[in-house]
Amino acid sequence: MEQRNGYFRITWKEQLAVCHLFAPKAEGVPVSYKELASFLDDHGISGYRERELAEAIAMGSDCVVPVGSGDGLEFAETMHMHCSLDKMKITATFYPPSQGGASLNEQDILAYLKGMGIRFGICQENIADFLANPIYCTQIVVAEGKQPRHGHDAKIEYFFNINPSLKPKHNEDGSVDYHALNTICAVEKGDKLATLHPVDEGEPGMDVFGKALPPRSVKNKVLEYGRNISISEDGLHLFSDVTGHVSLTGGKVFVSDVYEVQADVDTSTGDINYAGSVHIHGSVRGGFVVTSRGDIVVDGSVEDAMLQAGGDIIVQCGIQGMQRGLLEAKGNVITKYIENAKVFAGGYVETGSIIYSEVSAGEDVIVAEKKGFINGGVIRAGGKVEANSIGSSMGAHTVIEVGMPPEKKERFNQLQKDIAEDKKTLEKYRPVMEKYVAYVKTGQPLDAKHKIYFTQILATVNEAKRQLEANQTEYEALQREMMTGTHAKVVVKKDIYPGTQISISDASCVMQEKRSFCCLERKNGEIVINNM
């Protein structure tokens, strides 16, 4: 049985209006009292008894109900159009004519749609179906827009490990083996390194009013590469020209031989600046600088030196910075210990201990040796900080901050200052702008000098507004990221001591007592401590 909603039809007996109620069929819905009452009011029929009419509808069967008096004039078939909020669909609800009233035709419906400004997606088939087989009190789609077809970003497929696992091996006795590290991603001459899958721009759509709907914006990419690499004629594939070491740094593919220093970096070598990776078989002595676009591996130790890497930094023995040492890696930092040094990593930091140092990581800071302690200093991580013990019974000032990568948190703080400055600028010029606007409204022209001054002020105000809007948008995005971060936590495998300052996103606290075997997380805007 065809599904049909219940509907009604009005006939006249002289000036008495009679309502014929028709029950729904199959899964159709009954007549709406509100809809029927509105129809009677619109056609000047009054005096109907609300309770009697409602009871007749509730019976759910075909029946006839006198509903009131009117002018006795026949009326035509009518329709009500509804536009969806997104302007992608027009539905029509049709109501039957009185017994002798005229019916709508195709031209009537199309003219009504044209009067509404409908320019696209008219459903001729649905309209024709209704005219051939009228269905009343039911929403019928008479116009429908075309959704845009969204494309996809360009994608680069790499045929080598772009995220090598350089985490050291943890032995059963709790020690960490810093020697078993796979630091080289070997490549042979002729090997394919990468393939670019081009961007798909998608196709625009259109709403029923003829407004074009663009697809989502997509990001294009190109293959970026250094020396010792060839690209195919179609620009879609990269190949290695040499046998060596391949790495991905800042979205750019590098192939190079590893630069090896057989002894210490000292007066015999001078500072080192190399485009590939650097392997130092000795130590880096105080005052020297090692810069690499790839990884830096030091078999010995690092004194109060500076190491800067576009990839990872691995120091087999440890870092004794003497308050002057600095390590900066866009990737990860792995070392035996960190003492009196500054260490910054775009990825994670893994070490055996941290003593009076400033350590920042975009991801996690893991202190994983047997003792595994953090004693003094400031530790920042975008993800979690994990250690056996944090702080000390001697009250070493120790600060742990997690929840947002350090560079983003620095940007967040800077945006707060910039927004305040933009508002200050706007407030400064507000009285002057109001004065000039009031003067212009009087109809009196500005002289040349004041016109130039007003133009300059207007430019300053518009730029401050533009910058304020941009800064607020970026600030709100970072704030949402801070609020919704779920990975941020501090894991204590043994003890955390009183006086240790903990910050997780926007919440902070100072430990008032020693706690053991616990995990600190942010919940409902506060830091909670859970036992493990």
DRENSE-629321 format. One record per residue (C-alpha): x, y, z; residue number from 1; residue in one letter. Coordinates in steps of 0.1 Angstrom, whole numbers. Example, Ala and Ser with C-alpha at 12.3 -4.5 7.8 and 13.67 -1.06 7.14 Angstrom:
% residues 2
<ronu <123; -45; 78>; 1; 'a'>
<ronu <137; -11; 71>; 2; 's'>
//
This chain:
% residues 532
<ronu <0; 0; 0>; 1; 'm'>
<ronu <13; 34; -9>; 2; 'e'>
<ronu <22; 56; 20>; 3; 'q'>
<ronu <1; 88; 23>; 4; 'r'>
<ronu <-4; 114; 50>; 5; 'n'>
<ronu <-39; 122; 62>; 6; 'g'>
<ronu <-54; 153; 45>; 7; 'y'>
<ronu <-86; 173; 44>; 8; 'f'>
<ronu <-109; 189; 18>; 9; 'r'>
<ronu <-135; 216; 23>; 10; 'i'>
<ronu <-170; 216; 6>; 11; 't'>
<ronu <-198; 242; 9>; 12; 'w'>
<ronu <-234; 237; 18>; 13; 'k'>
<ronu <-245; 273; 10>; 14; 'e'>
<ronu <-224; 292; 35>; 15; 'q'>
<ronu <-217; 263; 58>; 16; 'l'>
<ronu <-182; 248; 54>; 17; 'a'>
<ronu <-179; 211; 58>; 18; 'v'>
<ronu <-145; 194; 64>; 19; 'c'>
<ronu <-139; 160; 49>; 20; 'h'>
<ronu <-111; 143; 69>; 21; 'l'>
<ronu <-92; 115; 51>; 22; 'f'>
<ronu <-72; 90; 73>; 23; 'a'>
<ronu <-35; 83; 65>; 24; 'p'>
<ronu <-24; 52; 47>; 25; 'k'>
<ronu <4; 28; 55>; 26; 'a'>
<ronu <30; 47; 76>; 27; 'e'>
<ronu <16; 82; 68>; 28; 'g'>
<ronu <9; 107; 96>; 29; 'v'>
<ronu <-26; 120; 106>; 30; 'p'>
<ronu <-39; 155; 98>; 31; 'v'>
<ronu <-23; 182; 121>; 32; 's'>
<ronu <-49; 202; 140>; 33; 'y'>
<ronu <-27; 232; 139>; 34; 'k'>
<ronu <-23; 229; 101>; 35; 'e'>
<ronu <-61; 225; 96>; 36; 'l'>
<ronu <-70; 254; 119>; 37; 'a'>
<ronu <-45; 277; 101>; 38; 's'>
<ronu <-60; 267; 67>; 39; 'f'>
<ronu <-96; 275; 79>; 40; 'l'>
<ronu <-85; 308; 93>; 41; 'd'>
<ronu <-67; 317; 60>; 42; 'd'>
<ronu <-99; 310; 40>; 43; 'h'>
<ronu <-122; 330; 63>; 44; 'g'>
<ronu <-140; 301; 79>; 45; 'i'>
<ronu <-149; 308; 115>; 46; 's'>
<ronu <-170; 294; 143>; 47; 'g'>
<ronu <-156; 259; 142>; 48; 'y'>
<ronu <-155; 240; 175>; 49; 'r'>
<ronu <-120; 233; 184>; 50; 'e'>
<ronu <-127; 203; 207>; 51; 'r'>
<ronu <-151; 186; 182>; 52; 'e'>
<ronu <-126; 191; 154>; 53; 'l'>
<ronu <-97; 178; 174>; 54; 'a'>
<ronu <-117; 147; 185>; 55; 'e'>
<ronu <-126; 140; 148>; 56; 'a'>
<ronu <-89; 141; 138>; 57; 'i'>
<ronu <-79; 118; 168>; 58; 'a'>
<ronu <-103; 91; 155>; 59; 'm'>
<ronu <-79; 85; 127>; 60; 'g'>
<ronu <-106; 75; 102>; 61; 's'>
<ronu <-124; 91; 73>; 62; 'd'>
<ronu <-152; 114; 85>; 63; 'c'>
<ronu <-171; 145; 78>; 64; 'v'>
<ronu <-173; 174; 102>; 65; 'v'>
<ronu <-192; 207; 99>; 66; 'p'>
<ronu <-166; 234; 107>; 67; 'v'>
<ronu <-183; 268; 105>; 68; 'g'>
<ronu <-195; 296; 83>; 69; 's'>
<ronu <-179; 315; 55>; 70; 'g'>
<ronu <-186; 334; 23>; 71; 'd'>
<ronu <-194; 302; 4>; 72; 'g'>
<ronu <-170; 310; -24>; 73; 'l'>
<ronu <-151; 281; -39>; 74; 'e'>
<ronu <-113; 284; -35>; 75; 'f'>
<ronu <-84; 269; -56>; 76; 'a'>
<ronu <-57; 244; -47>; 77; 'e'>
<ronu <-30; 261; -27>; 78; 't'>
<ronu <6; 254; -18>; 79; 'm'>
<ronu <31; 264; 9>; 80; 'h'>
<ronu <68; 265; 1>; 81; 'm'>
<ronu <96; 260; 26>; 82; 'h'>
<ronu <133; 267; 21>; 83; 'c'>
<ronu <159; 248; 41>; 84; 's'>
<ronu <184; 268; 62>; 85; 'l'>
<ronu <212; 258; 39>; 86; 'd'>
<ronu <193; 269; 8>; 87; 'k'>
<ronu <198; 235; -7>; 88; 'm'>
<ronu <162; 223; -8>; 89; 'k'>
<ronu <127; 237; -14>; 90; 'i'>
<ronu <98; 216; -3>; 91; 't'>
<ronu <61; 223; -12>; 92; 'a'>
<ronu <31; 213; 8>; 93; 't'>
<ronu <-1; 213; -13>; 94; 'f'>
<ronu <-37; 217; 0>; 95; 'y'>
<ronu <-67; 206; -20>; 96; 'p'>
<ronu <-92; 230; -36>; 97; 'p'>
<ronu <-128; 231; -24>; 98; 's'>
<ronu <-152; 209; -43>; 99; 'q'>
<ronu <-156; 232; -73>; 100; 'g'>
<ronu <-122; 251; -70>; 101; 'g'>
<ronu <-95; 251; -96>; 102; 'a'>
<ronu <-63; 230; -94>; 103; 's'>
<ronu <-28; 242; -99>; 104; 'l'>
<ronu <-9; 235; -131>; 105; 'n'>
<ronu <28; 233; -139>; 106; 'e'>
<ronu <30; 269; -150>; 107; 'q'>
<ronu <15; 280; -116>; 108; 'd'>
<ronu <41; 261; -96>; 109; 'i'>
<ronu <71; 272; -118>; 110; 'l'>
<ronu <60; 308; -117>; 111; 'a'>
<ronu <58; 306; -79>; 112; 'y'>
<ronu <93; 292; -77>; 113; 'l'>
<ronu <106; 319; -101>; 114; 'k'>
<ronu <90; 345; -79>; 115; 'g'>
<ronu <109; 331; -49>; 116; 'm'>
<ronu <142; 335; -69>; 117; 'g'>
<ronu <147; 298; -74>; 118; 'i'>
<ronu <172; 295; -103>; 119; 'r'>
<ronu <186; 260; -100>; 120; 'f'>
<ronu <177; 224; -94>; 121; 'g'>
<ronu <139; 225; -101>; 122; 'i'>
<ronu <126; 189; -98>; 123; 'c'>
<ronu <104; 187; -128>; 124; 'q'>
<ronu <97; 150; -123>; 125; 'e'>
<ronu <84; 154; -88>; 126; 'n'>
<ronu <62; 183; -99>; 127; 'i'>
<ronu <48; 162; -128>; 128; 'a'>
<ronu <42; 132; -104>; 129; 'd'>
<ronu <22; 155; -81>; 130; 'f'>
<ronu <1; 169; -109>; 131; 'l'>
<ronu <-6; 134; -121>; 132; 'a'>
<ronu <-13; 120; -87>; 133; 'n'>
<ronu <-19; 148; -61>; 134; 'p'>
<ronu <-7; 141; -26>; 135; 'i'>
<ronu <-18; 166; 0>; 136; 'y'>
<ronu <-5; 177; 34>; 137; 'c'>
<ronu <29; 161; 25>; 138; 't'>
<ronu <62; 178; 19>; 139; 'q'>
<ronu <73; 173; -17>; 140; 'i'>
<ronu <108; 183; -29>; 141; 'v'>
<ronu <103; 207; -58>; 142; 'v'>
<ronu <139; 221; -60>; 143; 'a'>
<ronu <172; 207; -48>; 144; 'e'>
<ronu <207; 222; -50>; 145; 'g'>
<ronu <239; 204; -59>; 146; 'k'>
<ronu <264; 197; -32>; 147; 'q'>
<ronu <300; 205; -41>; 148; 'p'>
<ronu <323; 175; -47>; 149; 'r'>
<ronu <352; 179; -23>; 150; 'h'>
<ronu <386; 170; -36>; 151; 'g'>
<ronu <416; 161; -16>; 152; 'h'>
<ronu <450; 175; -7>; 153; 'd'>
<ronu <481; 165; -27>; 154; 'a'>
<ronu <499; 136; -10>; 155; 'k'>
<ronu <535; 126; -10>; 156; 'i'>
<ronu <543; 89; -6>; 157; 'e'>
<ronu <578; 82; 7>; 158; 'y'>
<ronu <595; 49; 1>; 159; 'f'>
<ronu <618; 52; 31>; 160; 'f'>
<ronu <611; 54; 69>; 161; 'n'>
<ronu <603; 91; 75>; 162; 'i'>
<ronu <598; 85; 113>; 163; 'n'>
<ronu <626; 61; 123>; 164; 'p'>
<ronu <623; 47; 158>; 165; 's'>
<ronu <654; 59; 175>; 166; 'l'>
<ronu <642; 51; 210>; 167; 'k'>
<ronu <669; 32; 229>; 168; 'p'>
<ronu <665; -4; 240>; 169; 'k'>
<ronu <654; -9; 276>; 170; 'h'>
<ronu <671; -39; 292>; 171; 'n'>
<ronu <654; -63; 316>; 172; 'e'>
<ronu <674; -49; 345>; 173; 'd'>
<ronu <660; -14; 339>; 174; 'g'>
<ronu <691; 0; 323>; 175; 's'>
<ronu <691; 16; 288>; 176; 'v'>
<ronu <713; 6; 260>; 177; 'd'>
<ronu <722; 38; 241>; 178; 'y'>
<ronu <745; 19; 217>; 179; 'h'>
<ronu <718; -2; 199>; 180; 'a'>
<ronu <704; 27; 179>; 181; 'l'>
<ronu <696; 25; 142>; 182; 'n'>
<ronu <705; 60; 131>; 183; 't'>
<ronu <711; 55; 94>; 184; 'i'>
<ronu <684; 51; 67>; 185; 'c'>
<ronu <704; 36; 39>; 186; 'a'>
<ronu <696; 41; 2>; 187; 'v'>
<ronu <711; 26; -30>; 188; 'e'>
<ronu <717; 45; -62>; 189; 'k'>
<ronu <686; 44; -84>; 190; 'g'>
<ronu <662; 37; -55>; 191; 'd'>
<ronu <628; 55; -57>; 192; 'k'>
<ronu <625; 79; -28>; 193; 'l'>
<ronu <591; 95; -32>; 194; 'a'>
<ronu <560; 98; -54>; 195; 't'>
<ronu <537; 128; -55>; 196; 'l'>
<ronu <499; 121; -58>; 197; 'h'>
<ronu <485; 153; -73>; 198; 'p'>
<ronu <459; 175; -57>; 199; 'v'>
<ronu <422; 170; -66>; 200; 'd'>
<ronu <405; 204; -67>; 201; 'e'>
<ronu <370; 190; -65>; 202; 'g'>
<ronu <339; 204; -82>; 203; 'e'>
<ronu <317; 234; -72>; 204; 'p'>
<ronu <281; 229; -63>; 205; 'g'>
<ronu <251; 253; -64>; 206; 'm'>
<ronu <222; 262; -41>; 207; 'd'>
<ronu <186; 266; -53>; 208; 'v'>
<ronu <191; 303; -57>; 209; 'f'>
<ronu <219; 299; -82>; 210; 'g'>
<ronu <247; 307; -58>; 211; 'k'>
<ronu <279; 288; -65>; 212; 'a'>
<ronu <292; 266; -36>; 213; 'l'>
<ronu <329; 261; -38>; 214; 'p'>
<ronu <345; 228; -26>; 215; 'p'>
<ronu <367; 228; 5>; 216; 'r'>
<ronu <400; 243; -1>; 217; 's'>
<ronu <428; 218; -7>; 218; 'v'>
<ronu <465; 220; -2>; 219; 'k'>
<ronu <489; 215; -30>; 220; 'n'>
<ronu <524; 201; -25>; 221; 'k'>
<ronu <555; 198; -46>; 222; 'v'>
<ronu <584; 174; -42>; 223; 'l'>
<ronu <612; 192; -24>; 224; 'e'>
<ronu <647; 177; -25>; 225; 'y'>
<ronu <684; 184; -22>; 226; 'g'>
<ronu <714; 173; -41>; 227; 'r'>
<ronu <721; 137; -52>; 228; 'n'>
<ronu <685; 133; -62>; 229; 'i'>
<ronu <668; 132; -97>; 230; 's'>
<ronu <631; 139; -105>; 231; 'i'>
<ronu <611; 122; -133>; 232; 's'>
<ronu <600; 142; -163>; 233; 'e'>
<ronu <564; 144; -151>; 234; 'd'>
<ronu <576; 158; -117>; 235; 'g'>
<ronu <560; 130; -97>; 236; 'l'>
<ronu <589; 108; -87>; 237; 'h'>
<ronu <622; 112; -69>; 238; 'l'>
<ronu <652; 89; -73>; 239; 'f'>
<ronu <685; 87; -56>; 240; 's'>
<ronu <716; 94; -76>; 241; 'd'>
<ronu <740; 80; -51>; 242; 'v'>
<ronu <743; 53; -24>; 243; 't'>
<ronu <742; 70; 9>; 244; 'g'>
<ronu <718; 81; 36>; 245; 'h'>
<ronu <683; 95; 30>; 246; 'v'>
<ronu <663; 117; 55>; 247; 's'>
<ronu <633; 139; 55>; 248; 'l'>
<ronu <639; 173; 71>; 249; 't'>
<ronu <613; 201; 70>; 250; 'g'>
<ronu <594; 184; 42>; 251; 'g'>
<ronu <626; 182; 20>; 252; 'k'>
<ronu <643; 149; 10>; 253; 'v'>
<ronu <681; 148; 15>; 254; 'f'>
<ronu <705; 121; 3>; 255; 'v'>
<ronu <741; 125; 14>; 256; 's'>
<ronu <771; 106; 27>; 257; 'd'>
<ronu <774; 108; 65>; 258; 'v'>
<ronu <801; 132; 76>; 259; 'y'>
<ronu <822; 113; 101>; 260; 'e'>
<ronu <846; 128; 127>; 261; 'v'>
<ronu <869; 100; 139>; 262; 'q'>
<ronu <879; 117; 172>; 263; 'a'>
<ronu <867; 147; 192>; 264; 'd'>
<ronu <853; 180; 179>; 265; 'v'>
<ronu <880; 203; 192>; 266; 'd'>
<ronu <907; 225; 180>; 267; 't'>
<ronu <917; 199; 155>; 268; 's'>
<ronu <884; 201; 137>; 269; 't'>
<ronu <870; 235; 144>; 270; 'g'>
<ronu <832; 241; 142>; 271; 'd'>
<ronu <813; 218; 119>; 272; 'i'>
<ronu <785; 228; 96>; 273; 'n'>
<ronu <772; 200; 74>; 274; 'y'>
<ronu <742; 196; 50>; 275; 'a'>
<ronu <737; 159; 58>; 276; 'g'>
<ronu <741; 139; 90>; 277; 's'>
<ronu <772; 140; 113>; 278; 'v'>
<ronu <786; 111; 132>; 279; 'h'>
<ronu <812; 121; 159>; 280; 'i'>
<ronu <831; 91; 172>; 281; 'h'>
<ronu <846; 111; 201>; 282; 'g'>
<ronu <832; 139; 222>; 283; 's'>
<ronu <822; 176; 216>; 284; 'v'>
<ronu <845; 198; 237>; 285; 'r'>
<ronu <834; 231; 253>; 286; 'g'>
<ronu <829; 261; 231>; 287; 'g'>
<ronu <825; 243; 198>; 288; 'f'>
<ronu <795; 243; 175>; 289; 'v'>
<ronu <781; 214; 154>; 290; 'v'>
<ronu <754; 222; 129>; 291; 't'>
<ronu <736; 196; 108>; 292; 's'>
<ronu <706; 196; 85>; 293; 'r'>
<ronu <702; 159; 93>; 294; 'g'>
<ronu <710; 140; 125>; 295; 'd'>
<ronu <740; 144; 149>; 296; 'i'>
<ronu <753; 113; 166>; 297; 'v'>
<ronu <780; 117; 193>; 298; 'v'>
<ronu <796; 85; 206>; 299; 'd'>
<ronu <811; 103; 236>; 300; 'g'>
<ronu <798; 132; 256>; 301; 's'>
<ronu <790; 169; 250>; 302; 'v'>
<ronu <804; 196; 272>; 303; 'e'>
<ronu <794; 233; 272>; 304; 'd'>
<ronu <790; 232; 234>; 305; 'a'>
<ronu <762; 240; 209>; 306; 'm'>
<ronu <746; 213; 188>; 307; 'l'>
<ronu <719; 222; 162>; 308; 'q'>
<ronu <702; 195; 141>; 309; 'a'>
<ronu <675; 195; 115>; 310; 'g'>
<ronu <668; 159; 126>; 311; 'g'>
<ronu <677; 140; 158>; 312; 'd'>
<ronu <705; 144; 183>; 313; 'i'>
<ronu <719; 113; 200>; 314; 'i'>
<ronu <746; 116; 227>; 315; 'v'>
<ronu <757; 82; 238>; 316; 'q'>
<ronu <773; 93; 271>; 317; 'c'>
<ronu <756; 125; 283>; 318; 'g'>
<ronu <756; 163; 284>; 319; 'i'>
<ronu <775; 183; 310>; 320; 'q'>
<ronu <765; 218; 299>; 321; 'g'>
<ronu <781; 238; 327>; 322; 'm'>
<ronu <751; 262; 323>; 323; 'q'>
<ronu <763; 271; 288>; 324; 'r'>
<ronu <756; 240; 268>; 325; 'g'>
<ronu <728; 241; 242>; 326; 'l'>
<ronu <712; 214; 221>; 327; 'l'>
<ronu <685; 221; 196>; 328; 'e'>
<ronu <669; 194; 174>; 329; 'a'>
<ronu <639; 196; 151>; 330; 'k'>
<ronu <635; 159; 158>; 331; 'g'>
<ronu <643; 139; 190>; 332; 'n'>
<ronu <670; 141; 216>; 333; 'v'>
<ronu <684; 109; 232>; 334; 'i'>
<ronu <712; 110; 257>; 335; 't'>
<ronu <725; 93; 289>; 336; 'k'>
<ronu <719; 123; 311>; 337; 'y'>
<ronu <714; 161; 310>; 338; 'i'>
<ronu <731; 183; 335>; 339; 'e'>
<ronu <732; 221; 336>; 340; 'n'>
<ronu <722; 225; 300>; 341; 'a'>
<ronu <694; 237; 277>; 342; 'k'>
<ronu <678; 211; 254>; 343; 'v'>
<ronu <651; 218; 229>; 344; 'f'>
<ronu <635; 191; 208>; 345; 'a'>
<ronu <607; 193; 182>; 346; 'g'>
<ronu <599; 156; 189>; 347; 'g'>
<ronu <606; 138; 222>; 348; 'y'>
<ronu <635; 138; 247>; 349; 'v'>
<ronu <646; 105; 263>; 350; 'e'>
<ronu <674; 105; 289>; 351; 't'>
<ronu <684; 88; 321>; 352; 'g'>
<ronu <684; 119; 344>; 353; 's'>
<ronu <679; 157; 343>; 354; 'i'>
<ronu <697; 179; 368>; 355; 'i'>
<ronu <692; 217; 369>; 356; 'y'>
<ronu <684; 220; 332>; 357; 's'>
<ronu <659; 236; 309>; 358; 'e'>
<ronu <644; 209; 287>; 359; 'v'>
<ronu <616; 215; 261>; 360; 's'>
<ronu <600; 189; 238>; 361; 'a'>
<ronu <572; 192; 213>; 362; 'g'>
<ronu <561; 157; 223>; 363; 'e'>
<ronu <572; 137; 254>; 364; 'd'>
<ronu <600; 139; 279>; 365; 'v'>
<ronu <609; 104; 292>; 366; 'i'>
<ronu <635; 99; 320>; 367; 'v'>
<ronu <639; 62; 319>; 368; 'a'>
<ronu <671; 50; 335>; 369; 'e'>
<ronu <671; 30; 368>; 370; 'k'>
<ronu <672; 62; 389>; 371; 'k'>
<ronu <653; 82; 363>; 372; 'g'>
<ronu <651; 115; 383>; 373; 'f'>
<ronu <644; 151; 375>; 374; 'i'>
<ronu <661; 173; 400>; 375; 'n'>
<ronu <657; 211; 395>; 376; 'g'>
<ronu <651; 231; 364>; 377; 'g'>
<ronu <622; 236; 340>; 378; 'v'>
<ronu <608; 208; 319>; 379; 'i'>
<ronu <582; 215; 292>; 380; 'r'>
<ronu <565; 190; 270>; 381; 'a'>
<ronu <536; 191; 245>; 382; 'g'>
<ronu <527; 156; 256>; 383; 'g'>
<ronu <537; 139; 288>; 384; 'k'>
<ronu <566; 140; 313>; 385; 'v'>
<ronu <575; 106; 327>; 386; 'e'>
<ronu <601; 99; 354>; 387; 'a'>
<ronu <609; 77; 384>; 388; 'n'>
<ronu <612; 108; 407>; 389; 's'>
<ronu <606; 145; 403>; 390; 'i'>
<ronu <620; 172; 426>; 391; 'g'>
<ronu <640; 164; 457>; 392; 's'>
<ronu <638; 162; 495>; 393; 's'>
<ronu <662; 191; 496>; 394; 'm'>
<ronu <637; 214; 478>; 395; 'g'>
<ronu <654; 219; 444>; 396; 'a'>
<ronu <631; 242; 425>; 397; 'h'>
<ronu <615; 220; 398>; 398; 't'>
<ronu <589; 231; 373>; 399; 'v'>
<ronu <570; 207; 350>; 400; 'i'>
<ronu <548; 221; 322>; 401; 'e'>
<ronu <528; 199; 298>; 402; 'v'>
<ronu <499; 203; 275>; 403; 'g'>
<ronu <511; 223; 245>; 404; 'm'>
<ronu <543; 223; 225>; 405; 'p'>
<ronu <566; 250; 240>; 406; 'p'>
<ronu <568; 270; 208>; 407; 'e'>
<ronu <530; 271; 206>; 408; 'k'>
<ronu <527; 281; 243>; 409; 'k'>
<ronu <552; 309; 236>; 410; 'e'>
<ronu <531; 320; 207>; 411; 'r'>
<ronu <499; 318; 228>; 412; 'f'>
<ronu <515; 341; 254>; 413; 'n'>
<ronu <527; 365; 227>; 414; 'q'>
<ronu <492; 366; 211>; 415; 'l'>
<ronu <477; 377; 245>; 416; 'q'>
<ronu <501; 407; 245>; 417; 'k'>
<ronu <494; 415; 208>; 418; 'd'>
<ronu <457; 414; 213>; 419; 'i'>
<ronu <459; 438; 243>; 420; 'a'>
<ronu <481; 461; 222>; 421; 'e'>
<ronu <457; 461; 193>; 422; 'd'>
<ronu <428; 469; 216>; 423; 'k'>
<ronu <448; 497; 231>; 424; 'k'>
<ronu <455; 512; 197>; 425; 't'>
<ronu <418; 511; 187>; 426; 'l'>
<ronu <408; 527; 220>; 427; 'e'>
<ronu <434; 554; 216>; 428; 'k'>
<ronu <420; 565; 182>; 429; 'y'>
<ronu <383; 559; 189>; 430; 'r'>
<ronu <376; 595; 202>; 431; 'p'>
<ronu <395; 610; 172>; 432; 'v'>
<ronu <375; 589; 147>; 433; 'm'>
<ronu <342; 597; 164>; 434; 'e'>
<ronu <351; 634; 162>; 435; 'k'>
<ronu <359; 633; 125>; 436; 'y'>
<ronu <329; 612; 116>; 437; 'v'>
<ronu <306; 636; 134>; 438; 'a'>
<ronu <322; 665; 115>; 439; 'y'>
<ronu <318; 648; 81>; 440; 'v'>
<ronu <281; 641; 89>; 441; 'k'>
<ronu <276; 679; 91>; 442; 't'>
<ronu <283; 681; 54>; 443; 'g'>
<ronu <313; 704; 57>; 444; 'q'>
<ronu <343; 694; 37>; 445; 'p'>
<ronu <377; 687; 54>; 446; 'l'>
<ronu <406; 708; 44>; 447; 'd'>
<ronu <436; 691; 27>; 448; 'a'>
<ronu <457; 689; 59>; 449; 'k'>
<ronu <429; 673; 80>; 450; 'h'>
<ronu <419; 650; 51>; 451; 'k'>
<ronu <455; 636; 50>; 452; 'i'>
<ronu <455; 632; 88>; 453; 'y'>
<ronu <421; 615; 88>; 454; 'f'>
<ronu <432; 591; 60>; 455; 't'>
<ronu <463; 581; 80>; 456; 'q'>
<ronu <443; 575; 112>; 457; 'i'>
<ronu <417; 555; 92>; 458; 'l'>
<ronu <445; 533; 78>; 459; 'a'>
<ronu <460; 528; 112>; 460; 't'>
<ronu <426; 518; 127>; 461; 'v'>
<ronu <417; 495; 98>; 462; 'n'>
<ronu <451; 477; 101>; 463; 'e'>
<ronu <447; 474; 139>; 464; 'a'>
<ronu <412; 459; 134>; 465; 'k'>
<ronu <425; 434; 108>; 466; 'r'>
<ronu <454; 424; 130>; 467; 'q'>
<ronu <432; 421; 160>; 468; 'l'>
<ronu <408; 398; 141>; 469; 'e'>
<ronu <437; 376; 129>; 470; 'a'>
<ronu <453; 374; 163>; 471; 'n'>
<ronu <420; 366; 180>; 472; 'q'>
<ronu <413; 338; 155>; 473; 't'>
<ronu <448; 323; 161>; 474; 'e'>
<ronu <445; 328; 198>; 475; 'y'>
<ronu <411; 310; 200>; 476; 'e'>
<ronu <424; 281; 179>; 477; 'a'>
<ronu <454; 276; 203>; 478; 'l'>
<ronu <431; 280; 233>; 479; 'q'>
<ronu <408; 252; 219>; 480; 'r'>
<ronu <439; 230; 214>; 481; 'e'>
<ronu <450; 237; 249>; 482; 'm'>
<ronu <415; 229; 264>; 483; 'm'>
<ronu <410; 197; 244>; 484; 't'>
<ronu <445; 181; 248>; 485; 'g'>
<ronu <441; 146; 262>; 486; 't'>
<ronu <477; 133; 261>; 487; 'h'>
<ronu <491; 158; 285>; 488; 'a'>
<ronu <500; 143; 319>; 489; 'k'>
<ronu <528; 138; 344>; 490; 'v'>
<ronu <537; 101; 352>; 491; 'v'>
<ronu <556; 95; 384>; 492; 'v'>
<ronu <569; 59; 388>; 493; 'k'>
<ronu <583; 64; 423>; 494; 'k'>
<ronu <582; 98; 441>; 495; 'd'>
<ronu <573; 134; 435>; 496; 'i'>
<ronu <584; 158; 462>; 497; 'y'>
<ronu <568; 188; 479>; 498; 'p'>
<ronu <575; 222; 462>; 499; 'g'>
<ronu <574; 208; 427>; 500; 't'>
<ronu <554; 231; 405>; 501; 'q'>
<ronu <531; 214; 380>; 502; 'i'>
<ronu <512; 230; 350>; 503; 's'>
<ronu <489; 211; 327>; 504; 'i'>
<ronu <475; 233; 300>; 505; 's'>
<ronu <458; 262; 319>; 506; 'd'>
<ronu <457; 245; 353>; 507; 'a'>
<ronu <486; 245; 378>; 508; 's'>
<ronu <494; 235; 413>; 509; 'c'>
<ronu <524; 232; 437>; 510; 'v'>
<ronu <529; 198; 454>; 511; 'm'>
<ronu <522; 202; 491>; 512; 'q'>
<ronu <533; 167; 501>; 513; 'e'>
<ronu <552; 138; 488>; 514; 'k'>
<ronu <533; 114; 465>; 515; 'r'>
<ronu <543; 81; 451>; 516; 's'>
<ronu <534; 60; 421>; 517; 'f'>
<ronu <509; 84; 406>; 518; 'c'>
<ronu <497; 102; 375>; 519; 'c'>
<ronu <488; 139; 373>; 520; 'l'>
<ronu <462; 149; 347>; 521; 'e'>
<ronu <439; 178; 340>; 522; 'r'>
<ronu <401; 172; 345>; 523; 'k'>
<ronu <374; 197; 346>; 524; 'n'>
<ronu <398; 226; 347>; 525; 'g'>
<ronu <418; 212; 377>; 526; 'e'>
<ronu <448; 189; 382>; 527; 'i'>
<ronu <439; 156; 397>; 528; 'v'>
<ronu <463; 130; 411>; 529; 'i'>
<ronu <455; 93; 404>; 530; 'n'>
<ronu <474; 64; 420>; 531; 'n'>
<ronu <489; 39; 396>; 532; 'm'>
//
